[in-house]
């Protein structure tokens, strides 16, 4: 799934001395079906960036649904393999989070999303009979892990599109820290993750993309946080009946979500957690998402509705700057 967060400042590709022998370096790459940019500050930053790029490509090779050599592709096509640490971690996390959310988050929806064409681009609306036949194949409780083996029943398939980039961001941050980087900003295809603050001691200013105009609708200052958004406005198709179907699915119905939500942004310390939450809160809808936040309160949240209303959690009071007008602005307390 594409996560659509808008970086408010252009990242310039350069090597500059900033202080105490530290340098700024930036790089860009295409991975996980998206364009990524990374800027870092530290000693020998070019070495850290090269290691980070290799890490991202390695994770992609392990969890891709389309690379025939990947763990996930081979598992989805019935092979018995010894899974990599990346694949095992994401499978365990996905299953645990699915249980915690009573299946609202589901890493096993691939058979259904494929039937709608979101994995191939050959979009279509499946028949109700076809959806009913596929739904049993999305029962995540049937997935078993035995050591390094992941056991899927015939016809079942994994897809980490909803958490893969968040996990990758966390792993990249760990690697950068280990290589002496004290300040960094990662834009992994819209998934924004910050290491520390900017070198001048101020926080990073991150823009939140409007679901309606494509411009920044709001901004927020962060340090050591992830800012990750799920929105239905980037990936959708229009059916013959004129209805738009988005790429975010309700696992209980096997159909794209249609609940009045236009976008959900999560701010949390962990990219993996924020990635999973952004999808989950979108699927839950406004009322249940607000209730979930009140119960957990270890993240902050911004919700855009299709009626152009804005809702945000009270922890963002004084931190969220609105850059456009909304039909209404509401605080979740």
Secondary structure, 3 states (H helix, E strand, C coil): CCECCECCCCCCCCCEEEECCEEEEEEEEEECCEEEEEEEEECCHHHHHHHHHHHHHHHHHHHCCCCCCCHHHHHHCCCCCCCCHHHHHHHHHHHHHHHHCCCCCCCCCHHHHHHCCCCCCCCCCCCHHHHHHHHHHHCHHHCEEECCEEECCCCCCCCCCCCHHHHHHHHHHHHHHHCCEEEEEEEECCEEEEECCCCCCCCEEEEEECCCCCCEEEEEEECCCEEEEEECCCCEEECCCCCEEECCEECCCCEECCCCEEEEEEEECCHHHHHHHHHHHHHHCHHHHHHHHHHHCCCEEEEEECCCEEEEEHHHCCCEEECCCCCEEEEEC
